[in-house]
Amino acid sequence: MRGIINGKIITKEGIVHNKLLIFGEKILQIANEDDLGKFQLEEILNANGNFISPGFIDLHIHGSGGRDTMDGSLESLKVISNTIKKNGVTAFLPTTMTMSKDRIYNALTVIKESMQINLGGAKVLGAHVEGPFINEKYKGAQKPDYIIKPSFKFIEGFKDVIKIITLAPEKDENHDFIKEIKEKTDIILSIGHSDATYEEAIEAIEDGLSHSTHIFNAMTPLNHRKPGIIGAIFNSDIECELIADKIHVHEAVFNILNKIKGKDKIILITDCMQAGGMEDGLWSLGGQEVIVKDGSARLRNNTLAGSILTLNKAVKNIYESTDLFLWEAVSMASLNPAKALKIDDKKGSIDIGKDADLIIFDKDFNVLNTIVQGKTVY
């Protein structure tokens, strides 16, 4: 049993002061600091007046620390896991790209293996498959050579690993793929890299899509005569991923999105690629050369190619650019992704009985400590 004192505890309803947080692998108790002497604790961490927060969960991340999910190696996932723990991430979905079937299968096989072991940092919860079921028109930084129509057979062997699939529903005839996924799996279907009309998007949502991939990016925009995918997201209750780096989306839009969708339907993601945490220069994503300069990652043709955003920076950006309370901004990177994955009974907030996935950060959102299932990893 361990304890944290002298911190401001961020719960899903507010901020709690003068409390002692007691935990093992799970969160055991929130007691009064005055009662410290009553507990036999092996270790007491002093938060020194900083914030104690639930750990962040990144549902969409390709790489970091010079490594990529598509390397298809356990060593690469270990590097990613241990790079992002420094940014307060305690769990994540390594995200695949539109590449050859063999490369995707190899990546998914390694992700499956990584789910069972301790990587020393953030825990792997499963995979986010971004492509190959996308529309070439909105491919973004995905390679067009390997784009295919949605196929249940393609993913069938990895139903237990895949948590999210990004797809262009207009490429799914009669929505056969969407319907089969809904019938046979618990996989979340997300609209993204798509040229769908408003009507096509709404129909796909009615048939089972519940999520949208990096809203505003790689999808049909909102026009008053053609509401597009954005119009469908705004006019339905599906959740949306947001890259809050102020590059992919203008910061004024953070508040607009919050007013339309509400704080419970926005999930902060990084969409980070291998250059995350590294210096500017030439990197790669999905087999394509990426130039990282001045905080952004772009292909040679200037197309944005993922990001080098960190999740603690995303929380800071949305908090400073909106009228959200701090605990609401934090929930967008913790409780909301946990709810999307239906693991909010175990993760996502500081509640008794949940996993002790905890972080301590200062007023500038610099992460000082990261604890995964009760063990200090950073």
C-alpha positions as CSV (number, residue, x, y, z in Angstrom):
1,M,0.0,0.0,0.0
2,R,1.3,3.4,-1.0
3,G,0.0,6.9,-0.5
4,I,0.2,10.4,-2.1
5,I,-0.1,13.5,0.1
6,N,-0.1,17.2,-0.5
7,G,-1.7,17.1,-3.9
8,K,-4.8,18.6,-5.6
9,I,-6.8,15.5,-6.6
10,I,-8.6,15.8,-10.0
11,T,-11.8,13.8,-9.9
12,K,-14.4,13.6,-12.6
13,E,-16.5,16.2,-10.7
14,G,-13.9,18.6,-9.4
15,I,-10.7,19.1,-7.5
16,V,-10.3,17.8,-3.9
17,H,-7.8,19.3,-1.5
18,N,-6.1,18.1,1.8
19,K,-6.7,14.4,1.0
20,L,-4.6,11.3,1.2
21,L,-4.8,9.0,-1.8
22,I,-4.1,5.4,-0.9
23,F,-3.5,2.8,-3.6
24,G,-2.0,-0.6,-4.4
25,E,-2.6,-2.0,-7.9
26,K,-6.1,-0.4,-7.4
27,I,-7.2,2.9,-5.8
28,L,-8.1,1.8,-2.3
29,Q,-9.1,5.0,-0.4
30,I,-9.3,8.7,-0.3
31,A,-8.8,9.7,3.3
32,N,-8.1,12.9,5.2
33,E,-4.5,13.9,5.4
34,D,-4.8,14.2,9.1
35,D,-5.4,10.5,9.4
36,L,-2.0,9.6,7.7
37,G,-0.8,8.0,11.0
38,K,-3.7,5.4,10.9
39,F,-2.4,3.7,7.8
40,Q,0.6,1.5,7.5
41,L,2.0,2.7,4.1
42,E,5.1,1.3,2.5
43,E,5.8,4.6,0.8
44,I,4.4,8.1,0.9
45,L,4.8,10.3,-2.2
46,N,4.7,14.0,-1.7
47,A,2.9,15.8,-4.6
48,N,4.3,19.1,-3.4
49,G,1.1,21.0,-4.1
50,N,0.8,19.7,-7.7
51,F,-2.2,18.0,-9.4
52,I,-2.9,14.3,-9.0
53,S,-4.8,13.2,-12.1
54,P,-6.0,10.0,-13.7
55,G,-3.5,8.7,-16.3
56,F,-4.2,9.7,-19.9
57,I,-5.3,7.1,-22.5
58,D,-4.3,7.8,-26.2
59,L,-6.7,6.0,-28.6
60,H,-4.8,7.1,-31.7
61,I,-1.0,7.1,-31.8
62,H,1.3,5.8,-34.5
63,G,4.7,6.2,-32.8
64,S,7.1,8.2,-30.7
65,G,10.7,8.1,-29.6
66,G,11.9,7.3,-33.1
67,R,9.7,4.2,-33.4
68,D,6.5,3.3,-35.2
69,T,3.7,0.7,-34.7
70,M,4.3,-0.4,-38.3
71,D,7.9,-1.5,-37.4
72,G,6.1,-4.6,-36.2
73,S,8.5,-5.2,-33.4
74,L,8.0,-5.6,-29.6
75,E,11.1,-3.4,-29.1
76,S,9.4,-0.5,-31.0
77,L,6.2,-0.8,-28.9
78,K,8.4,-0.8,-25.8
79,V,10.1,2.4,-26.9
80,I,6.8,4.1,-27.6
81,S,5.3,3.0,-24.3
82,N,8.3,4.3,-22.4
83,T,8.5,7.6,-24.3
84,I,4.8,8.5,-23.8
85,K,4.8,7.6,-20.1
86,K,6.7,10.9,-19.6
87,N,3.7,12.7,-21.0
88,G,1.3,11.2,-18.6
89,V,0.0,8.4,-20.9
90,T,-0.8,5.2,-18.9
91,A,-2.5,3.3,-21.7
92,F,-2.8,3.5,-25.5
93,L,-3.8,1.9,-28.7
94,P,-0.9,1.5,-31.1
95,T,-2.3,2.6,-34.5
96,T,-1.6,1.0,-37.8
97,M,-1.5,2.6,-41.3
98,T,-2.5,1.7,-44.8
99,M,0.3,-0.6,-45.8
100,S,0.6,-4.2,-47.2
101,K,-1.6,-6.9,-45.6
102,D,1.6,-8.6,-44.3
103,R,2.9,-5.4,-42.6
104,I,-0.5,-4.8,-41.0
105,Y,-0.8,-8.5,-39.8
106,N,2.7,-8.4,-38.4
107,A,1.9,-5.2,-36.5
108,L,-1.3,-6.6,-35.1
109,T,0.4,-9.9,-34.1
110,V,3.0,-7.9,-32.1
111,I,0.3,-5.7,-30.6
112,K,-1.5,-8.8,-29.4
113,E,1.7,-10.1,-27.8
114,S,2.3,-6.7,-26.1
115,M,-1.1,-6.7,-24.5
116,Q,-0.1,-9.6,-22.3
117,I,3.2,-8.1,-21.0
118,N,4.6,-5.2,-19.0
119,L,6.4,-2.9,-21.4
120,G,7.7,-0.7,-18.5
121,G,5.6,2.3,-19.4
122,A,2.1,2.9,-20.8
123,K,0.0,-0.3,-21.2
124,V,-1.2,-1.5,-24.6
125,L,-5.0,-2.0,-24.6
126,G,-5.3,-3.2,-28.2
127,A,-5.0,-1.7,-31.7
128,H,-6.5,1.1,-33.7
129,V,-6.6,0.1,-37.4
130,E,-6.5,3.3,-39.4
131,G,-6.9,2.1,-43.0
132,P,-6.7,0.3,-45.4
133,F,-10.5,0.8,-45.7
134,I,-10.3,4.5,-46.6
135,N,-11.1,6.8,-49.5
136,E,-8.1,7.8,-51.7
137,K,-9.5,11.4,-52.1
138,Y,-9.1,12.0,-48.3
139,K,-6.1,9.6,-47.8
140,G,-4.1,12.3,-46.0
141,A,-0.6,10.8,-45.3
142,Q,-1.8,7.3,-46.0
143,K,-0.2,5.5,-49.0
144,P,-2.8,4.9,-51.8
145,D,-1.2,1.7,-53.1
146,Y,-2.7,-0.5,-50.4
147,I,-6.2,1.0,-50.0
148,I,-8.9,-1.7,-50.3
149,K,-12.7,-2.0,-49.8
150,P,-13.8,-2.9,-46.2
151,S,-13.6,-6.7,-45.7
152,F,-14.5,-8.6,-42.6
153,K,-12.3,-11.5,-43.7
154,F,-9.3,-9.1,-43.6
155,I,-9.6,-8.4,-39.9
156,E,-11.3,-11.6,-38.7
157,G,-8.2,-13.2,-37.3
158,F,-7.6,-10.2,-35.0
159,K,-11.1,-9.5,-33.6
160,D,-9.7,-9.8,-30.1
161,V,-6.9,-7.3,-30.7
162,I,-8.6,-4.5,-32.7
163,K,-10.5,-2.0,-30.6
164,I,-11.2,0.7,-33.3
165,I,-11.3,0.6,-37.1
166,T,-11.3,3.9,-39.1
167,L,-13.1,3.5,-42.4
168,A,-14.8,5.4,-45.2
169,P,-18.3,4.0,-45.1
170,E,-19.1,5.0,-48.7
171,K,-16.7,2.3,-49.7
172,D,-18.7,-0.3,-47.8
173,E,-21.5,-1.6,-50.2
174,N,-24.8,-1.9,-48.4
175,H,-22.8,-1.5,-45.2
176,D,-22.2,-5.2,-45.2
177,F,-18.9,-4.7,-43.3
178,I,-20.4,-2.4,-40.8
179,K,-23.3,-4.7,-40.1
180,E,-21.0,-7.8,-39.7
181,I,-18.7,-6.0,-37.4
182,K,-21.6,-4.9,-35.2
183,E,-23.1,-8.4,-35.2
184,K,-19.9,-10.4,-34.5
185,T,-17.5,-8.1,-32.5
186,D,-17.3,-5.2,-30.0
187,I,-15.0,-3.2,-32.3
188,I,-15.7,0.5,-32.5
189,L,-16.3,1.8,-36.0
190,S,-15.0,5.3,-36.7
191,I,-15.6,7.5,-39.8
192,G,-12.5,9.0,-41.2
193,H,-10.4,9.5,-44.3
194,S,-13.7,9.6,-46.0
195,D,-15.5,11.4,-48.9
196,A,-19.0,10.6,-47.6
197,T,-21.9,13.0,-48.0
198,Y,-24.0,14.0,-45.1
199,E,-26.6,11.5,-46.0
200,E,-24.1,8.6,-46.4
201,A,-22.5,9.5,-43.0
202,I,-25.8,9.6,-41.2
203,E,-26.9,6.3,-42.7
204,A,-23.5,4.7,-41.6
205,I,-24.0,6.1,-38.0
206,E,-27.5,4.6,-38.0
207,D,-26.0,1.3,-39.0
208,G,-23.4,1.3,-36.3
209,L,-20.6,3.9,-36.6
210,S,-20.1,5.5,-33.1
211,H,-16.8,7.3,-33.4
212,S,-15.1,9.8,-35.7
213,T,-11.3,9.9,-36.4
214,H,-9.5,13.2,-35.9
215,I,-12.5,15.4,-36.6
216,F,-12.2,18.1,-39.3
217,N,-9.1,16.3,-40.8
218,A,-9.4,14.0,-43.8
219,M,-13.2,14.3,-44.2
220,T,-15.8,16.3,-46.1
221,P,-16.2,19.7,-44.5
222,L,-19.3,21.5,-43.3
223,N,-21.0,23.6,-46.0
224,H,-24.5,25.1,-45.5
225,R,-25.7,23.3,-48.7
226,K,-23.6,20.1,-48.2
227,P,-23.3,19.5,-44.5
228,G,-20.8,16.6,-45.1
229,I,-19.3,14.4,-42.5
230,I,-18.8,17.3,-40.1
231,G,-22.6,18.1,-40.3
232,A,-23.3,14.4,-39.5
233,I,-21.0,14.4,-36.5
234,F,-22.6,17.6,-35.3
235,N,-26.1,16.3,-35.8
236,S,-25.6,12.9,-34.1
237,D,-24.3,11.7,-30.7
238,I,-21.2,10.0,-32.0
239,E,-17.9,10.9,-30.2
240,C,-15.0,12.6,-31.9
241,E,-11.3,12.4,-31.7
242,L,-9.6,15.8,-31.7
243,I,-5.9,16.6,-32.3
244,A,-5.6,19.7,-30.1
245,D,-2.2,20.9,-31.3
246,K,-3.5,24.2,-32.8
247,I,-2.0,23.1,-36.2
248,H,-4.6,20.4,-37.3
249,V,-7.4,22.5,-35.9
250,H,-7.6,26.2,-35.0
251,E,-7.9,26.8,-31.3
252,A,-11.1,28.9,-31.7
253,V,-12.7,25.7,-33.0
254,F,-12.0,23.9,-29.7
255,N,-14.7,26.0,-28.1
256,I,-17.1,25.8,-31.0
257,L,-16.8,22.0,-30.9
258,N,-17.3,21.8,-27.2
259,K,-20.4,23.9,-27.5
260,I,-21.9,21.7,-30.2
261,K,-20.8,18.2,-29.1
262,G,-20.4,18.7,-25.3
263,K,-17.5,17.8,-23.1
264,D,-18.4,14.1,-22.9
265,K,-18.2,13.5,-26.6
266,I,-14.7,14.9,-27.3
267,I,-11.6,12.6,-27.0
268,L,-8.2,14.1,-27.1
269,I,-5.7,12.1,-29.2
270,T,-2.2,12.8,-30.4
271,D,-2.0,11.0,-33.8
272,C,1.7,11.2,-32.9
273,M,4.2,9.7,-35.3
274,Q,7.7,8.4,-34.7
275,A,9.3,11.8,-34.4
276,G,7.4,12.5,-31.2
277,G,9.9,13.4,-28.5
278,M,12.7,13.6,-31.1
279,E,14.5,16.5,-32.9
280,D,13.3,18.2,-36.2
281,G,14.4,16.5,-39.4
282,L,13.5,13.8,-41.8
283,W,11.3,10.9,-40.5
284,S,8.8,8.5,-42.0
285,L,5.1,7.5,-41.6
286,G,3.5,4.6,-43.4
287,G,6.5,4.3,-45.7
288,Q,6.5,8.0,-46.7
289,E,9.1,10.6,-45.9
290,V,8.0,13.2,-43.4
291,I,9.6,16.6,-42.7
292,V,9.3,17.6,-39.0
293,K,9.8,21.3,-38.5
294,D,8.4,24.0,-36.2
295,G,6.1,21.7,-34.3
296,S,4.4,20.1,-37.4
297,A,5.0,16.9,-39.4
298,R,4.3,17.1,-43.1
299,L,4.8,15.1,-46.3
300,R,6.9,16.7,-49.1
301,N,3.6,18.0,-50.7
302,N,2.9,19.8,-47.4
303,T,0.1,17.4,-46.3
304,L,0.0,17.0,-42.5
305,A,1.4,13.6,-41.6
306,G,0.3,12.9,-38.0
307,S,1.7,15.1,-35.3
308,I,4.4,15.3,-32.7
309,L,1.8,16.4,-30.1
310,T,1.9,15.0,-26.5
311,L,-1.3,14.3,-24.6
312,N,-0.4,16.5,-21.7
313,K,0.1,19.4,-24.2
314,A,-3.3,18.6,-25.8
315,V,-5.0,18.9,-22.4
316,K,-3.2,22.1,-21.7
317,N,-4.1,23.5,-25.1
318,I,-7.8,22.7,-24.8
319,Y,-8.0,24.0,-21.2
320,E,-6.4,27.3,-22.1
321,S,-8.4,27.8,-25.3
322,T,-11.9,27.0,-23.9
323,D,-14.0,27.8,-20.9
324,L,-13.7,24.2,-19.6
325,F,-12.9,23.5,-16.0
326,L,-9.5,21.7,-15.5
327,W,-11.2,18.4,-14.6
328,E,-13.3,18.5,-17.7
329,A,-10.3,19.0,-19.9
330,V,-8.5,16.1,-18.1
331,S,-11.6,13.8,-18.6
332,M,-11.2,14.3,-22.4
333,A,-7.9,12.5,-22.2
334,S,-8.8,10.0,-19.5
335,L,-12.5,9.2,-18.7
336,N,-13.9,9.8,-22.3
337,P,-11.5,7.4,-24.0
338,A,-12.1,4.9,-21.2
339,K,-15.8,5.2,-21.8
340,A,-15.4,4.8,-25.6
341,L,-13.5,1.5,-24.9
342,K,-16.1,0.5,-22.3
343,I,-13.4,0.1,-19.6
344,D,-14.5,3.1,-17.5
345,D,-15.3,0.6,-14.7
346,K,-11.5,0.0,-14.5
347,K,-9.8,3.1,-15.8
348,G,-10.3,6.8,-16.6
349,S,-10.9,8.5,-13.3
350,I,-9.8,8.5,-9.7
351,D,-12.4,6.3,-8.1
352,I,-12.1,3.6,-5.4
353,G,-11.7,0.2,-7.0
354,K,-10.3,1.4,-10.3
355,D,-6.8,0.7,-11.5
356,A,-4.2,3.0,-9.9
357,D,-3.2,4.6,-13.2
358,L,-2.2,8.0,-11.8
359,I,-0.1,11.0,-12.8
360,I,1.2,14.1,-11.0
361,F,1.6,17.2,-13.1
362,D,2.4,20.9,-12.3
363,K,0.5,24.1,-13.2
364,D,2.2,24.1,-16.6
365,F,1.1,20.5,-17.3
366,N,4.6,19.1,-17.0
367,V,4.3,15.5,-15.9
368,L,6.4,14.7,-12.8
369,N,5.2,11.2,-11.9
370,T,3.5,8.4,-13.8
371,I,2.0,5.4,-12.0
372,V,0.6,2.4,-13.9
373,Q,-1.5,-0.1,-12.0
374,G,0.2,1.0,-8.7
375,K,3.8,1.0,-10.0
376,T,5.8,4.1,-10.5
377,V,7.1,4.0,-14.1
378,Y,8.3,7.6,-14.4
